[in-house]
């Protein structure tokens, strides 16, 4: 199972780098921001959604800012928080990158399974994710 997880994630990383000049986590951050109504999230929320520490996410967002894909600003209602917002250029980059990425996911995973098998796979993955989320390994150190 470890081999499957490693090989699929590596193949998708390589595809994104080659076709879009984005890493998987960069693409994932842009995609998560695009799913929000105002294309914005608190940095702390985005860190959780991308499985990144705040420090790692800060470095990532700095790169995305330099490329004009994301901008950072203080929270409007609460200045203690920093908000990451997808720019128009960032949305355009995501839209341009998505077809090749979706095609790679389909080719590597989706097309191999019947609809019934995909439902089973989704159920198994959801069970694994629930166990991981509940585990002590994913909880902050005290």
ABEGO torsion letter per residue (X at the ends): XAAAAAAAAAAAAAAAAAAAGBBAAAAAAAAAAAABAAGBBBAAAAAAAAGBBAAAAAAAAAAAAAAGABBBBBBAABAABBBBBBBAAAAAAAAAAAAAAAAAAAAAAAAABBAAAAAAAAAAAAAAAAAAAABAAABBBX
